[in-house]
């Protein structure tokens, strides 16, 4: 976990948005994946390859009815963070 890392406001909103849509029992796995993505943003190692892997892994954790909504939201942010 990222004990020394603090999320910015946008990350906090995205974190809450995602966790509200995750399958029961998958929250810890989703939190870890989100925290890894935020750390990569901070370290400037957030790549296109990681974004693609992130979307696949996160989609597997979401409630089926929210997958499309979350993928659309992540797609909007893709250009902001991907090198």
C-alpha angles and dihedrals in degrees: 000000000000102000094163096044125092121198120231119232094266091050091049090053093048091046091054092043092054097042091053088059101043122110118259109273095020098086097102092050090048092048091052092049092048092048091050090052092049091049091050089051089052093047091044090237095116101125136178089253092054091047091054091048090046092053092050094046094044093047089059089057098049129095105259093242091059102046097093093045092051094045090053091050093048090049090057090056096042095091093049096059109023120094 
